[in-house]
């Protein structure tokens, strides 16, 4: 992709510095709860005191406070490169990771441009989402997220959550290298944001109520395939309007879509497939809908819910 030197988005939240925070007990004279531990043990016992400390520690973690402050210690900071969001202080990153952050920001900015234009043509305003970059674990309006879950979109706060290590997994585990493959992943999650703005996500959630697990899964598949198609729409306009794509990029994207099909993932992990448990679609379906968006660049071509075939 020809992405270097292009505009970066202002909608990046860099929370890598707030993931996996630690603390050193004993700084500042070892104040706080440490001095109260003997008294707590006397009244609550060892088990009760342990539950108390764990409970208070959980509160500080989810509220954003430092457990080191509570215990009277000095928080351990991870310092090298300053966080762009101001959340979590300063962070440590390699030159490769810094470049990847720039890439993510450029791709996000380009999706903004695509969807601003398309919604303006429909007489609507595009409300830009935020993209949160984190490490390990993150608390979102949709609950606790983990790197093992892969990138995800939360309609509760209109944010995409991404641990950059997923791109290493995409290359090493799924055998899909390349920057356009990475861009496809981002554009897919932005596709879910577009679905939220269109009211599609809310309608799907309502339609799932009272249905069996298998029926609800079928609706999830339709929603995910549409997000693939929306990702293709972005790719179409990124290429035709701004010439971001280079030779081989489309093949990278299609390979990525194929690599993360439900049937392929189940076959690799357990040796057999269970179609009624699919939530994202088969490899062939994901490739088809991503290709559909790439070819048309038209939102109307992505109506997976009324399609004769997936």
C-alpha angles and dihedrals in degrees: 000000000000095000106128117110094017128126117288125216124252089211099083120118110196107202097158089113092058096053118096096005116184138192139213115223118222106038121129092028096308095277131157120055095348090077090049096051097092090051092047092050090051093055103030103025125232096291093046092048091049091052090048093052092045092049095049090044091053090051092053092047095053094039092053097248126134117254087206089065090053093051093044094249132127115258114242108236127204104217134183115090123032119246113245094217099050089233116123096011118247128354141202119235139160123240088254092054091047089055090048090053089053091049093051090049092051093049091049090050091051093050087052091055093048096049094040089058096043095048091045088056087055091049094253136116121238113229104209117229126222121242114215118202114199144157126238104333137012136183114230136171086261094054135266115341126201133196089240089065092062123222115334141179122227115205089193093072101013092241136134115218120209134175106198090218087076089075089059089051091048089057102037103033101031098030094234114131126169139085096256090056087056091046090052090058092053093044090051091056090046085053088063089053090053089051089054092051091049091050092243095121092053092049092050092049091051092047091055093060112109094006127120120260091255093051092047089051090055090057090049089054091053091050094048093048090052089053087053089052091049088051087054090051089057090049090051094055094039087059103037097040104030105017094230095147124087132193110297096019096108090050088053091053094047090049090052092050090050094047094059100046114131094239094052094045093049093047091051096045103039107009096244139057133237108199095192089060094056114122103169106031137254123297090255092050094049091049091047095053095041088051090048092057092044092053099044108028084202125124092211090064091063100068097128091163093069099032119130090218135016 
